Amino acid sequence: MEELLNAKDEVIISRYLKRRIVNGDSWPANFIEDANVFNKNPYVEFDSDSTSFVIVKPRTEACGKTDGCESGCWRIIGRDKLIKSKATGKILGFKKILKFCKKTKPREYRRSWVMEEYRLTNNLNWKQDHVICKIRFLFEAEISFLLTKHFYTTSKSLLRNELLPAYGFYSNEQENDEFYCVKIMSSEGNDWPSYVTNNVYCLHPLELVDPEDEKFQRFGICIFANKTYAIRDKCNGGYWKILHHDRPIKEKFGTIGYKRVFEFCETEKEGYVRNGKDVKLTWTIEEYRLSKNVKRNRFLCVIR
């Protein structure tokens, strides 16, 4: 399953879809067959903590809306993209991206269900009787990054200032400030994520995180950044201000980096409810950087 979760578009089409449609191989056990997935509520049908792979007949050729259900419908947000073989350049199939749009939009920021639909070219499957749908529950920033990759032809053509955060960076050592500095130091070349963001301090925290997310409540979310705070940075509904200035982070041989803390000041007050009660929510960013201007365009920002 781990191999499938990390599989690239080319692999999903050639190794999984083509072998089943063209060669007649059986579907792996971790695939779900559901002809009516477009008429069902993903909030009920799928686990928000895991990725689902569904085999289904395509239902999205005609328009941006599918049949849907009482709660909402799937809408195309990224139309057909050619998927080619990296080795030969041959067209293998197509991919489109859909998002489940609820009829009643929640007041607070939430993650959304996203479907990546893979199909073969007509000469391999002229009936187009089966497609693979990869269904995930994603943050808005993750959806934006997915669409950025979808609309650009290669990863090298992605614009640095349009790339977005990494989520799910957790460790038992995260309470230790030294952990973050060591992570920056140990990230060389391609190890430093290419999908960092310039915009941490230009975004409302609800655009980056879901306050109801269990892992966020426990750990916060760590975002790789290549730009620090600037006094001119503003965002919708508020701005970040420095709460605690630089504090040195020391090891045996001296200072290895610095940590400072920011607080979000809301100019438009949001109402937050937890367990049926109104609560006051304070947003903070703990920003880590190395000393001596080493890798000075690399920061780790932990939002809590």
C-alpha positions as a Markdown table, in Angstrom:
| # | Residue | x | y | z |
|---|---|---|---|---|
| 1 | Met | 0.0 | 0.0 | 0.0 |
| 2 | Glu | 2.9 | 2.4 | 0.8 |
| 3 | Glu | 4.2 | 2.0 | -2.8 |
| 4 | Leu | 0.7 | 2.9 | -4.2 |
| 5 | Leu | 0.3 | 5.9 | -1.9 |
| 6 | Asn | 3.6 | 7.4 | -3.2 |
| 7 | Ala | 3.1 | 6.3 | -6.8 |
| 8 | Lys | 3.4 | 9.0 | -9.5 |
| 9 | Asp | 0.7 | 9.6 | -12.1 |
| 10 | Glu | 2.6 | 7.6 | -14.7 |
| 11 | Val | 2.9 | 4.6 | -12.4 |
| 12 | Ile | -0.8 | 4.6 | -11.4 |
| 13 | Ile | -1.8 | 4.5 | -15.1 |
| 14 | Ser | 0.8 | 2.1 | -16.5 |
| 15 | Arg | 1.2 | -0.3 | -13.5 |
| 16 | Tyr | -2.3 | -0.4 | -12.1 |
| 17 | Leu | -4.9 | 0.8 | -14.6 |
| 18 | Lys | -3.4 | -0.4 | -17.9 |
| 19 | Arg | -2.5 | -3.9 | -16.6 |
| 20 | Arg | -6.1 | -4.4 | -15.4 |
| 21 | Ile | -7.9 | -3.0 | -18.4 |
| 22 | Val | -5.5 | -4.2 | -21.2 |
| 23 | Asn | -4.0 | -7.3 | -19.7 |
| 24 | Gly | -6.9 | -8.5 | -17.7 |
| 25 | Asp | -5.0 | -8.7 | -14.4 |
| 26 | Ser | -7.1 | -8.7 | -11.2 |
| 27 | Trp | -7.4 | -5.5 | -9.1 |
| 28 | Pro | -5.3 | -5.3 | -5.9 |
| 29 | Ala | -7.1 | -6.0 | -2.7 |
| 30 | Asn | -6.7 | -2.4 | -1.5 |
| 31 | Phe | -8.8 | -1.0 | -4.4 |
| 32 | Ile | -12.5 | -0.4 | -3.8 |
| 33 | Glu | -15.0 | -1.0 | -6.6 |
| 34 | Asp | -17.9 | 1.4 | -6.4 |
| 35 | Ala | -19.9 | 2.4 | -9.5 |
| 36 | Asn | -21.9 | 5.0 | -7.5 |
| 37 | Val | -19.1 | 6.9 | -5.8 |
| 38 | Phe | -20.1 | 10.2 | -7.5 |
| 39 | Asn | -23.5 | 10.0 | -5.9 |
| 40 | Lys | -22.2 | 9.5 | -2.4 |
| 41 | Asn | -21.1 | 11.8 | 0.4 |
| 42 | Pro | -17.4 | 11.4 | 0.9 |
| 43 | Tyr | -17.7 | 12.7 | 4.5 |
| 44 | Val | -19.7 | 9.5 | 5.2 |
| 45 | Glu | -18.0 | 7.0 | 2.9 |
| 46 | Phe | -14.3 | 7.6 | 3.4 |
| 47 | Asp | -11.8 | 7.9 | 6.2 |
| 48 | Ser | -10.4 | 11.4 | 6.4 |
| 49 | Asp | -7.0 | 10.1 | 7.7 |
| 50 | Ser | -6.3 | 7.8 | 4.8 |
| 51 | Thr | -6.2 | 7.8 | 1.0 |
| 52 | Ser | -8.8 | 5.7 | -0.9 |
| 53 | Phe | -8.4 | 4.2 | -4.4 |
| 54 | Val | -11.7 | 3.6 | -6.1 |
| 55 | Ile | -12.4 | 1.8 | -9.4 |
| 56 | Val | -15.4 | 3.4 | -11.1 |
| 57 | Lys | -17.0 | 4.1 | -14.4 |
| 58 | Pro | -16.2 | 7.7 | -15.5 |
| 59 | Arg | -19.1 | 10.2 | -14.9 |
| 60 | Thr | -17.4 | 13.5 | -15.6 |
| 61 | Glu | -17.1 | 14.0 | -19.3 |
| 62 | Ala | -20.1 | 16.1 | -19.9 |
| 63 | Cys | -19.7 | 19.0 | -17.5 |
| 64 | Gly | -18.2 | 20.3 | -14.3 |
| 65 | Lys | -20.9 | 18.9 | -12.1 |
| 66 | Thr | -21.8 | 15.2 | -11.6 |
| 67 | Asp | -25.0 | 13.8 | -10.2 |
| 68 | Gly | -24.0 | 14.5 | -6.6 |
| 69 | Cys | -26.0 | 13.8 | -3.4 |
| 70 | Glu | -28.0 | 15.7 | -0.9 |
| 71 | Ser | -24.9 | 17.2 | 0.7 |
| 72 | Gly | -23.2 | 18.4 | -2.4 |
| 73 | Cys | -21.5 | 17.4 | -5.7 |
| 74 | Trp | -18.2 | 16.8 | -7.3 |
| 75 | Arg | -17.0 | 19.7 | -9.4 |
| 76 | Ile | -14.0 | 19.6 | -11.9 |
| 77 | Ile | -11.3 | 22.0 | -10.8 |
| 78 | Gly | -8.5 | 20.7 | -13.1 |
| 79 | Arg | -9.5 | 19.4 | -16.5 |
| 80 | Asp | -7.7 | 16.7 | -18.5 |
| 81 | Lys | -3.9 | 16.7 | -18.3 |
| 82 | Leu | -1.8 | 14.4 | -20.5 |
| 83 | Ile | 0.2 | 11.8 | -18.6 |
| 84 | Lys | 3.3 | 10.8 | -20.5 |
| 85 | Ser | 5.9 | 8.1 | -20.1 |
| 86 | Lys | 9.1 | 9.8 | -18.7 |
| 87 | Ala | 11.3 | 7.3 | -20.6 |
| 88 | Thr | 9.6 | 7.4 | -24.1 |
| 89 | Gly | 7.4 | 10.5 | -24.1 |
| 90 | Lys | 4.5 | 8.3 | -25.2 |
| 91 | Ile | 1.0 | 9.4 | -24.0 |
| 92 | Leu | -0.3 | 6.9 | -21.4 |
| 93 | Gly | -3.6 | 8.5 | -20.4 |
| 94 | Phe | -5.2 | 11.5 | -18.7 |
| 95 | Lys | -5.8 | 12.9 | -15.3 |
| 96 | Lys | -8.4 | 15.3 | -14.0 |
| 97 | Ile | -9.0 | 16.7 | -10.5 |
| 98 | Leu | -12.4 | 17.2 | -8.8 |
| 99 | Lys | -13.4 | 18.7 | -5.5 |
| 100 | Phe | -16.5 | 17.9 | -3.5 |
| 101 | Cys | -18.4 | 21.1 | -3.0 |
| 102 | Lys | -20.9 | 21.2 | -0.1 |
| 103 | Lys | -24.2 | 22.9 | -0.6 |
| 104 | Thr | -23.8 | 24.7 | 2.8 |
| 105 | Lys | -20.3 | 26.1 | 3.1 |
| 106 | Pro | -19.0 | 26.0 | 6.8 |
| 107 | Arg | -18.2 | 29.4 | 8.4 |
| 108 | Glu | -14.8 | 28.3 | 9.6 |
| 109 | Tyr | -12.0 | 27.0 | 7.3 |
| 110 | Arg | -12.2 | 23.2 | 6.7 |
| 111 | Arg | -10.3 | 20.7 | 4.6 |
| 112 | Ser | -12.1 | 19.4 | 1.4 |
| 113 | Trp | -12.4 | 16.1 | -0.3 |
| 114 | Val | -10.4 | 15.9 | -3.6 |
| 115 | Met | -10.5 | 13.3 | -6.3 |
| 116 | Glu | -7.8 | 12.6 | -8.9 |
| 117 | Glu | -9.3 | 10.6 | -11.8 |
| 118 | Tyr | -7.1 | 8.6 | -14.0 |
| 119 | Arg | -8.1 | 7.1 | -17.4 |
| 120 | Leu | -6.4 | 5.5 | -20.4 |
| 121 | Thr | -6.3 | 6.8 | -23.9 |
| 122 | Asn | -9.2 | 5.8 | -26.2 |
| 123 | Asn | -7.1 | 3.4 | -28.3 |
| 124 | Leu | -6.4 | 1.3 | -25.1 |
| 125 | Asn | -9.8 | 1.5 | -23.7 |
| 126 | Trp | -12.3 | 2.8 | -26.2 |
| 127 | Lys | -15.3 | 2.1 | -24.0 |
| 128 | Gln | -13.7 | 4.1 | -21.1 |
| 129 | Asp | -15.6 | 1.7 | -18.8 |
| 130 | His | -13.2 | 2.0 | -15.9 |
| 131 | Val | -11.1 | 4.7 | -14.3 |
| 132 | Ile | -9.1 | 4.9 | -11.0 |
| 133 | Cys | -10.0 | 7.6 | -8.6 |
| 134 | Lys | -7.6 | 8.6 | -5.8 |
| 135 | Ile | -9.6 | 10.3 | -3.0 |
| 136 | Arg | -8.1 | 12.4 | -0.2 |
| 137 | Phe | -9.1 | 14.9 | 2.4 |
| 138 | Leu | -6.8 | 17.9 | 1.9 |
| 139 | Phe | -6.1 | 21.4 | 3.2 |
| 140 | Glu | -6.8 | 24.3 | 0.9 |
| 141 | Ala | -3.0 | 25.0 | 0.6 |
| 142 | Glu | -2.5 | 21.3 | -0.4 |
| 143 | Ile | -5.2 | 21.6 | -3.0 |
| 144 | Ser | -3.6 | 24.7 | -4.4 |
| 145 | Phe | -0.2 | 23.0 | -4.6 |
| 146 | Leu | -1.8 | 20.0 | -6.3 |
| 147 | Leu | -3.4 | 22.3 | -8.9 |
| 148 | Thr | -0.1 | 24.1 | -9.5 |
| 149 | Lys | 1.6 | 20.8 | -10.3 |
| 150 | His | -1.4 | 19.9 | -12.5 |
| 151 | Phe | -1.3 | 23.1 | -14.6 |
| 152 | Tyr | 2.5 | 23.3 | -15.1 |
| 153 | Thr | 4.1 | 20.8 | -17.5 |
| 154 | Thr | 7.0 | 19.8 | -15.3 |
| 155 | Ser | 8.0 | 20.2 | -11.7 |
| 156 | Lys | 10.9 | 22.4 | -12.8 |
| 157 | Ser | 8.6 | 25.0 | -14.2 |
| 158 | Leu | 6.8 | 25.5 | -10.9 |
| 159 | Leu | 7.3 | 29.1 | -9.8 |
| 160 | Arg | 9.0 | 29.3 | -6.4 |
| 161 | Asn | 6.7 | 32.0 | -5.0 |
| 162 | Glu | 3.6 | 30.0 | -5.9 |
| 163 | Leu | 4.7 | 26.8 | -4.1 |
| 164 | Leu | 3.0 | 25.8 | -0.8 |
| 165 | Pro | 3.7 | 24.3 | 2.6 |
| 166 | Ala | 4.5 | 20.8 | 3.7 |
| 167 | Tyr | 2.2 | 19.2 | 6.2 |
| 168 | Gly | 2.5 | 16.2 | 8.5 |
| 169 | Phe | 6.0 | 16.8 | 9.7 |
| 170 | Tyr | 5.8 | 15.2 | 13.1 |
| 171 | Ser | 8.4 | 13.8 | 15.6 |
| 172 | Asn | 8.6 | 12.8 | 19.2 |
| 173 | Glu | 11.4 | 15.3 | 19.5 |
| 174 | Gln | 9.4 | 18.3 | 18.4 |
| 175 | Glu | 9.2 | 19.8 | 21.9 |
| 176 | Asn | 13.0 | 20.2 | 21.6 |
| 177 | Asp | 14.0 | 23.5 | 19.9 |
| 178 | Glu | 17.3 | 22.0 | 18.8 |
| 179 | Phe | 15.4 | 19.5 | 16.7 |
| 180 | Tyr | 14.2 | 22.1 | 14.2 |
| 181 | Cys | 17.7 | 23.7 | 13.8 |
| 182 | Val | 19.2 | 20.3 | 13.2 |
| 183 | Lys | 16.5 | 19.6 | 10.6 |
| 184 | Ile | 17.5 | 22.8 | 8.7 |
| 185 | Met | 21.2 | 21.9 | 8.9 |
| 186 | Ser | 20.6 | 18.3 | 7.7 |
| 187 | Ser | 18.5 | 19.4 | 4.7 |
| 188 | Glu | 21.0 | 19.6 | 1.8 |
| 189 | Gly | 20.1 | 20.1 | -1.8 |
| 190 | Asn | 17.0 | 18.1 | -2.8 |
| 191 | Asp | 16.4 | 17.2 | 0.8 |
| 192 | Trp | 15.0 | 20.7 | 1.4 |
| 193 | Pro | 11.4 | 20.5 | 0.1 |
| 194 | Ser | 10.9 | 22.3 | -3.2 |
| 195 | Tyr | 7.3 | 23.0 | -2.1 |
| 196 | Val | 8.2 | 25.6 | 0.6 |
| 197 | Thr | 6.2 | 28.8 | 0.8 |
| 198 | Asn | 7.0 | 32.5 | 0.8 |
| 199 | Asn | 3.6 | 33.4 | 2.2 |
| 200 | Val | 3.3 | 32.2 | 5.8 |
| 201 | Tyr | 3.0 | 35.7 | 7.2 |
| 202 | Cys | 0.7 | 36.8 | 4.4 |
| 203 | Leu | -2.0 | 34.2 | 5.1 |
| 204 | His | -4.6 | 34.0 | 7.7 |
| 205 | Pro | -3.9 | 30.8 | 9.8 |
| 206 | Leu | -7.2 | 29.4 | 8.8 |
| 207 | Glu | -5.9 | 29.2 | 5.2 |
| 208 | Leu | -3.1 | 27.0 | 6.4 |
| 209 | Val | -4.5 | 24.7 | 9.1 |
| 210 | Asp | -7.7 | 23.2 | 10.4 |
| 211 | Pro | -8.1 | 23.9 | 14.2 |
| 212 | Glu | -10.3 | 20.8 | 14.6 |
| 213 | Asp | -7.5 | 18.5 | 13.2 |
| 214 | Glu | -6.4 | 16.2 | 16.0 |
| 215 | Lys | -2.7 | 16.2 | 14.9 |
| 216 | Phe | -2.7 | 20.0 | 14.7 |
| 217 | Gln | -4.1 | 20.2 | 18.2 |
| 218 | Arg | -1.3 | 17.9 | 19.5 |
| 219 | Phe | 1.7 | 19.1 | 17.6 |
| 220 | Gly | 0.9 | 22.2 | 15.6 |
| 221 | Ile | 1.9 | 22.1 | 12.0 |
| 222 | Cys | 5.5 | 22.6 | 10.7 |
| 223 | Ile | 5.8 | 24.6 | 7.5 |
| 224 | Phe | 9.0 | 24.9 | 5.5 |
| 225 | Ala | 9.5 | 28.5 | 4.5 |
| 226 | Asn | 12.1 | 30.4 | 2.5 |
| 227 | Lys | 11.1 | 33.9 | 3.7 |
| 228 | Thr | 10.7 | 35.4 | 7.1 |
| 229 | Tyr | 8.4 | 38.1 | 8.5 |
| 230 | Ala | 8.4 | 41.6 | 7.0 |
| 231 | Ile | 6.7 | 44.5 | 8.7 |
| 232 | Arg | 4.7 | 45.2 | 5.6 |
| 233 | Asp | 3.2 | 41.7 | 5.5 |
| 234 | Lys | -0.6 | 41.8 | 5.9 |
| 235 | Cys | -3.4 | 39.3 | 5.2 |
| 236 | Asn | -7.1 | 39.1 | 5.2 |
| 237 | Gly | -8.6 | 39.5 | 8.6 |
| 238 | Gly | -5.4 | 40.4 | 10.5 |
| 239 | Tyr | -1.6 | 40.5 | 10.7 |
| 240 | Trp | 1.3 | 38.8 | 12.5 |
| 241 | Lys | 3.3 | 40.6 | 15.2 |
| 242 | Ile | 6.4 | 39.7 | 17.1 |
| 243 | Leu | 5.5 | 38.4 | 20.6 |
| 244 | His | 9.0 | 37.2 | 21.7 |
| 245 | His | 12.2 | 38.4 | 20.0 |
| 246 | Asp | 15.2 | 36.2 | 19.1 |
| 247 | Arg | 16.2 | 33.6 | 21.7 |
| 248 | Pro | 19.4 | 31.7 | 21.1 |
| 249 | Ile | 19.3 | 28.0 | 20.8 |
| 250 | Lys | 22.5 | 26.5 | 22.2 |
| 251 | Glu | 24.3 | 23.1 | 22.1 |
| 252 | Lys | 27.6 | 22.1 | 23.6 |
| 253 | Phe | 29.7 | 24.1 | 21.2 |
| 254 | Gly | 27.7 | 27.3 | 21.2 |
| 255 | Thr | 24.7 | 28.9 | 19.5 |
| 256 | Ile | 23.3 | 26.9 | 16.6 |
| 257 | Gly | 20.3 | 29.0 | 15.8 |
| 258 | Tyr | 17.5 | 31.3 | 17.0 |
| 259 | Lys | 13.8 | 31.1 | 17.8 |
| 260 | Arg | 11.3 | 33.9 | 17.9 |
| 261 | Val | 7.5 | 33.8 | 18.4 |
| 262 | Phe | 4.7 | 35.6 | 16.6 |
| 263 | Glu | 1.1 | 36.1 | 17.5 |
| 264 | Phe | -1.8 | 36.7 | 15.1 |
| 265 | Cys | -3.8 | 39.9 | 15.7 |
| 266 | Glu | -7.3 | 39.6 | 14.2 |
| 267 | Thr | -8.8 | 42.8 | 12.7 |
| 268 | Glu | -12.0 | 40.8 | 11.8 |
| 269 | Lys | -13.0 | 38.7 | 14.8 |
| 270 | Glu | -13.8 | 35.1 | 14.0 |
| 271 | Gly | -16.1 | 33.1 | 16.3 |
| 272 | Tyr | -14.7 | 29.7 | 17.3 |
| 273 | Val | -16.8 | 26.9 | 18.9 |
| 274 | Arg | -15.5 | 23.7 | 20.6 |
| 275 | Asn | -17.7 | 21.1 | 22.2 |
| 276 | Gly | -20.7 | 23.4 | 21.7 |
| 277 | Lys | -19.1 | 26.4 | 23.6 |
| 278 | Asp | -17.6 | 29.6 | 22.3 |
| 279 | Val | -13.8 | 29.7 | 22.9 |
| 280 | Lys | -11.1 | 32.2 | 22.5 |
| 281 | Leu | -8.4 | 31.0 | 20.1 |
| 282 | Thr | -4.8 | 32.5 | 20.0 |
| 283 | Trp | -2.7 | 31.7 | 16.9 |
| 284 | Thr | 1.1 | 31.6 | 17.3 |
| 285 | Ile | 4.1 | 30.9 | 15.0 |
| 286 | Glu | 7.4 | 29.6 | 16.4 |
| 287 | Glu | 10.0 | 30.5 | 13.8 |
| 288 | Tyr | 13.4 | 28.7 | 13.7 |
| 289 | Arg | 16.5 | 29.8 | 11.8 |
| 290 | Leu | 20.2 | 29.0 | 11.9 |
| 291 | Ser | 22.9 | 31.4 | 13.2 |
| 292 | Lys | 25.8 | 33.1 | 11.3 |
| 293 | Asn | 23.6 | 33.6 | 8.2 |
| 294 | Val | 23.9 | 29.9 | 7.3 |
| 295 | Lys | 21.1 | 28.9 | 4.9 |
| 296 | Arg | 19.5 | 32.2 | 5.7 |
| 297 | Asn | 16.6 | 31.7 | 3.3 |
| 298 | Arg | 15.5 | 28.6 | 5.1 |
| 299 | Phe | 13.1 | 28.7 | 8.1 |
| 300 | Leu | 10.9 | 26.3 | 9.9 |
| 301 | Cys | 7.6 | 27.8 | 11.1 |
| 302 | Val | 5.5 | 25.9 | 13.6 |
| 303 | Ile | 1.9 | 27.1 | 13.8 |
| 304 | Arg | -0.1 | 26.4 | 16.9 |
